[in-house]
């Protein structure tokens, strides 16, 4: 019986939509990209930088993980 070959590594999917501007995040409640209000730069427990703010329309907390610096 022939050996089955391993599956090739999955390719990363291309990002959809336009890239977000600095200070812009996705509001889960409004289901839309919005500029965050009261933006603060924070550092997550694993050391990665992130932005924390609120949605100007509904007041829900928003969070955006930034690329490592």
C-alpha positions as CSV (number, residue, x, y, z in Angstrom):
1,X,0.0,0.0,0.0
2,X,1.5,3.4,-1.0
3,X,2.2,6.0,1.7
4,X,-0.1,9.0,1.7
5,X,1.8,12.3,1.4
6,X,1.3,15.0,4.0
7,X,-1.0,17.8,3.0
8,X,0.8,21.0,1.9
9,X,0.8,23.9,4.3
10,X,-2.3,26.1,3.9
11,X,-1.6,29.5,2.4
12,X,-2.6,32.5,4.4
13,X,-5.8,34.1,3.1
14,X,-5.6,37.6,1.6
15,X,-6.9,40.3,3.8
16,X,-10.3,41.6,2.8
17,X,-11.3,45.3,2.7
18,X,-9.1,48.3,3.2
19,X,-6.4,48.6,5.9
20,X,-7.5,50.5,9.0
21,X,-6.1,53.9,9.8
22,X,-4.3,54.6,13.1
23,X,-6.9,54.9,15.9
24,X,-9.6,53.2,13.8
25,X,-11.1,49.9,15.1
26,X,-14.0,47.6,14.5
27,X,-17.1,48.1,16.8
28,X,-18.7,44.7,17.3
29,X,-22.0,46.2,18.5
30,X,-22.4,48.7,15.5
31,X,-20.7,46.1,13.1
32,X,-18.7,48.9,11.5
33,X,-15.2,50.4,11.4
34,X,-15.1,53.6,13.5
35,X,-12.5,56.0,14.8
36,X,-12.0,55.2,18.5
37,X,-12.7,57.9,21.1
38,X,-10.6,58.2,24.3
39,X,-7.8,56.2,22.7
40,X,-5.0,55.0,24.9
41,X,-2.0,52.9,23.9
42,X,-1.6,49.9,26.2
43,X,0.7,46.9,26.3
44,X,-0.9,43.4,26.5
45,X,0.4,40.7,28.9
46,X,2.4,39.1,26.1
47,X,4.2,42.4,25.4
48,X,2.4,43.4,22.1
49,X,1.2,46.9,21.8
50,X,-2.6,47.6,21.4
51,X,-5.0,50.5,21.3
52,X,-7.9,50.7,23.7
53,X,-10.8,53.1,23.3
54,X,-14.6,53.5,23.0
55,X,-17.0,53.7,20.1
56,X,-18.2,57.3,19.6
57,X,-21.7,56.1,18.4
58,X,-22.7,53.5,21.1
59,X,-20.0,53.8,23.8
60,X,-18.9,50.2,23.6
61,X,-15.3,49.4,24.5
62,X,-13.0,48.8,21.4
63,X,-9.6,47.2,21.2
64,X,-7.1,47.0,18.4
65,X,-4.0,44.8,18.4
66,X,-1.1,46.5,16.8
67,X,1.9,44.9,15.0
68,X,5.0,44.3,17.2
69,X,7.3,47.3,17.3
